[in-house]
């Protein structure tokens, strides 16, 4: 008898904490507090036959908040699940596995925002992963196409924030097969890719590439135009600090007004041979190299013998771009 009384008291005690605190939790709209707090903390929403049915807002003990469709005490239907680390929105199902509740996106037009890694998934989901048509948005690029468990499979597109674009064949989330990489600054790279690496079939046609004239082993010259008037060939020389002009070319440019004020009349600079020279540094108003026009370029008269060539040194090359390279196959200077 005493045991029965104690059991009744215990059940009464528990029920005082696990109960409907507002509204109708049988068949209507009500708020229910869970005593064991093993999974849920509180539910506010529709009820039918003393079960969560319809739409409502469910608070988890771990801090998650779900708002949307619920069927027979399980999350099912269109809704939104929010936590500190993610946001999910779309069609949901509730999966129970070894006493673990898993709330998964299942269906089209889903949204999954990974707040910790700044990644957004949009599209068709199966068990919380993109399967079918979708899009993954990273901070610096977006990938679009057909996915299998969040990995591109088949034809897909990568769009980079700088305007570059790749379209081609993917396998297991990586570029595998034929693809075309289009550069925002102009030009394309076409051919076969293997595990995200370009392997062959290079067809790089950059309209902004600067044609080089091969003068001999390792020596190239470039046609340089001075303010739309004089065009002279200049030897590409990364070892020279300045643009160095032959005396006769310097005199012609000075007479035509292409040489501006003197920067200094007592300066040190290196020539192509690495020798340090002392002399006057001038400023070239403007030159055009290929599709690039640069201005205010420091220059000097080449102190070498009169037969020394005009040198296109670093004072001009630095103004072309942050990165330059030579395509030795096509004899072109590539600027980025």
C-alpha positions, 0 to 999 in steps of 0.5 A: 500500500505504501509503495502504491502511494509513493508511486502515485506521489512520484507520478504526480511530481513528474506530471507537474513538470511535464504538462500542458501549461497553456491552451489545448494539448489534446485537440487544439493549440497548446504549449507543452513542457517536457520534464525529462528534457532528453530531446525536447524542452517545449512545444508550442503549436497544434495538437491532435489526439494528444500528439503534435500534429499540424504546425508548431514551434519546437524547442530542443534542449540543445538550443535548436529551434524548429518551426514548421510541419509536425505529424504524430509527434515527429517533424515532417513537412515544410519548416525551418530549423535554426541553431548557432552553427546552421540554418536549414529550411525546406522539407524535413523528415525526422530520423531516429537511429540508436536513440539519436534524433536526426532532422534531415532536409528531404526534397526540392528547393531546400536551403542549408547554411553552414554558419561555421564555414560560411557555406550555403547549399541550395537545391534538392536534398536527400538526408541533408545532402545535395542530391540532384540539381543544386548549388553550393556557395562559398565565399570566393566561388559558387558551383552549380550542377548535378550533385551526389552527396554534396559532390558535383557529378557530370556537367557543372559550372564554377563561377569565381568572385573575380569573374573567372568561370569554369564549365566542364565535366566533374567526377566525385566533386572534382574537374575530370574530363573536358572543360573550359576555363574562361578568364575574366580578363580575357582568354580561355583554357580548353582541354582535359582535366584530372582531379582538378588539374589541367593535364593536356589539350592546352588552348590558351588564347589570351587577347591581352597577351603581349607578343614577344620577338625572339632575339636569341637564346633567352632574349626577347624584345617588345614593340613599345609605342610612345604616346601614339608617335614613335614605336621602337623595339625594346629588350625585355630585361628584368635585371634593369631597374629602369627603362634604359634608352639609347641616346638617339631614341632618348633625343627623339622622345625629348624633342617630341615632348614624350620625356617629362621632368627630371626626377633626380640628377644624381641617382644610382640604378642597375643596368642589365649586367648588374652594374650600378650606374650614377646618372639622371633619371627622367620620366616618360609620359606614356607608353603602350605595350600591347593592350596596356597603356602605362604612364609616368615611367622612370627612365634613363639614358643607357650608359653602355656603348652606343650599340646597346639596345633599348631596355624595358626594365622593371620601372615599366614592367611593375606598372603592367601588373602584379604578376607576369610570365612568359609563354615560351611556346607562343612567345608571349608575355602574360600579364595578370 
